[in-house]
Each structure stands twice: as structure tokens, then as C-alpha cells.
């Protein structure tokens, strides 16, 4: 270890000497203001009184002609194609004499604030890699997302100046390689220590989570048995809950064994991945038991109309009420298709459901309906909501997808969310009577819809190049192959 440290220290020392020598050369190279700054702000979003002086003050490694072009397009547009069309129609000087590339010395920065695209285009003597073009675009995106069009453009051009014709000794690849070589041994050790510390902390949190649930279950064990003993087995709901209870003691014994195992782990053991998995298994087992003993208590209270039945009934309504409360946010979000017929059906259902909940609760209180009937009504309402959400999902898919391939991708993501396949761990157990009787995927919730919509839109956008880079110039580009790309923000 001492020899390794000595070698690392020597290499770091050499690199520090090298770093000290670099600024003199780099400063001389980084000293050319733009040859010219041209702004074609057809979108009308730039403050040219601020923009032009700022761009004229940016230094490039080589004299460069800077062009800023903005236009109002749409999400579906190909910005590359639009920039080329604009250049061909009115600015042939942006294009090389043979018409196949961008002109030498050119750096074009393009913005579509409506379609939310940003693009960068360079002459052959100024071109950078696709990764570096993405870097330039990314430098502007945070500001563009906040509608700071002028500041974002300045940030993008400034990052372009740092990367275009950058000397090899200032490239990220060279610097990273040099410093990584020096720091590999030290970082490797530090990373190992960090991973162990993070794993240890995670294990302790999982054990604490498990202990809290396990203590609650243990404290209520006798009460849980008494509650189970008075649940009417003839009831369809009571019978299903009792089926779950029959394995309760076996699962409690399993949780006890897991508790003994995790509490026998040493501090060093807690830092190992396999023991984190064991701690998580213990926490999950105890948490599910804790939820189940609450359901057993609620089933007994509601079916037997015990004094606590109103609180038990409220807990059964809670997941449905949460879905109803979240509908408006879902419908008004971007791509939510809130003005569609299926959205109107969801809003109408929400308003009616609020009235139904009040009526069901009043009839239960007045003994005009049975607890089983009330649960049946709640099941029917949640099932109806699932159907309405599925209908609206199709509306959203038809509104966003451009073709059947994209529609299939979105349907797949929606279904995966409903089945719980988007989660690394299985979907959590719903602590309600309906959640115990029916599988969790039986109800298409608003949270599930949101998850599926987000992953579906993200997946389609990535497939289109929305999250990454689009490099082609579309059907009108012909054989044009100038260096350039665009991406969404």
C-alpha cells in the first residue's frame, strides 16, 4: 500500500507540473472574437441589444462566423431541415460552394422556442463530435426551459467557443485520461469505502423500517387473532381476508427468523450487498404483515358494524378518493388531452362519485345497506374508473403517437405500469379490504396512469430523437451532409 501511494503521489506531481504549464499556451489559443455575428430572429424572442455585444465578446480558438437563427415551429418539426431550408432560400453564403456542407468558418446556433428544439451546425473546419454538439445544446437547455431565450443562446454559443477547434491538450478526453490515470488507485479505494458505507446505511434504514412494523405486529398479535376469530366467514370479503389470515402466523414466524438474522449482523456485515438484500426482505415481510393486521381489524369492524366501523370504511374509501383528487392534475398536464371526450367522461364520473360516496356512507350509517353491498359498490366504481382511464389512455396515445409503432410503444408502457413491471421491486400491497381480495393490477389508478404516460412519452420522444440528437436533414435535404444536429428541451 505504501509503494502504491508513493507511485500515485509521483504521478499526481507530474500532472500538476503539466497543468501549470498549460495555461500559457491555451490563453494564446483562446483569443479570437467572432469574425461576424448575424442574428436572424424570425421567432422574435431575442433581446439583440443584449445578445450581440455578449456574442461579440466571446473568444474562439479560431476566427469564426457566428449565426443565430430562431423560428416558431412545432414539436413534430425537424429543426435541421428547417435551418437548411432557410439557408438555401435566403442565405446561400452559409453553405459551401458545392452545396453539400456548411460553409467553412461557420457556426450556426438555431432555436425553435415553440417546438422546443435547439440545433448546432458547423463548417467542416469547425465541426465537433456529435457528443460535443449535444454538450453545446445542453449548455442552453436549462435556460431555455425557463424561457430565457437570450441568455440560453449566449450560454450555448459560449460553450461552442470552448469546444470548436479546441487544442488536444485541453480536450476532456485528454484531461480525464490523465487525471484518471493518476487517481485510479485512490478513487478505487475511496469508491469501495463509499459503496460499503452507503450499503451499511441503507441496511440500517431497512432494519429500522422492519423493526417499526415488526414491533407493531407483535404488540397487536393477540388483538389480531381476536379480530380474525369474529370475522364472518360466510361473507365473501370476510372469507377472502380469512384466507390471508390462515398464513399469518407462519409469515410472522418467518419475519421473526429474518429479524434474528439481521440483528445478528456485524457492522462489517451490514456493508455487504447480500445483507442489504436480507434487510430489505425483512422490512418488506414485516411491513406487509403490519398492513394485513390492519385489514383484518378493519374487516372485523366493518362487517360486524363495530363502533369503529366509520374509520374502517374511510380507510376503504381512501385509495378511491386519492384517485378522484388526482384526476384534474392528470388531465391538465402536458399531453393529458384534457379537452377530449374521454377527459369529460372522467370529470363527470369524478363529480358523480363524490355524490355516491356520500350516499353510500349515509346508507351504511342508517343500516339501509350492508357492508358487503357498500364494498361491492366501491369495487364497481373503482373498476369503472379503470375502464375510463384505459379509454383516456387510448385518447392520449392517439394524440401523441405519430404512427402505429409509437402507439404500440406507448400501449406497452401503459400496460407495464399497470402490471407493476416498471418498478424494480414488486408493487406495494394496498392495505385495504379490496386490495387484499383483488390483485393490485385489478385497479388502474391515476398514479399508474401518470407513470405509464410519463414513460410512454419519454420512450417515444427518445425513439424520435427528442431526448437525444437528430442528425438528418429530412426528405428535402437531398444529399446535403453538413455537420449538425438538434435535440429537444
ZIWOSUL-V614708 format. One record per run of one state. SS is the DSSP state (H for helix, E for strand, L for the rest). FROM is the first residue (numbers start at 0). LEN is the number of residues. Records with the same first field share a line. If there is no record, write none. Layout:
SS=FROM-LEN  FROM-LEN
//
This chain:
L=0-1  29-2  33-2  41-6  56-2  60-4  70-8  90-1  95-6  102-3  112-4  122-7  145-3  163-4  170-1  219-1  229-6  245-2  263-3  270-2  303-5  332-8  365-5  400-3  419-13  437-2  442-3  464-5  470-4  477-5  488-1
H=1-28  47-9  78-12  91-3  129-16  148-15  167-3  171-48  220-9  235-10  247-16  266-4  272-31  308-24  340-25  370-30  403-16  432-5  439-3  445-19  474-3
E=31-2  35-6  58-2  64-6  94-1  101-1  105-7  116-6  469-1  482-6
//
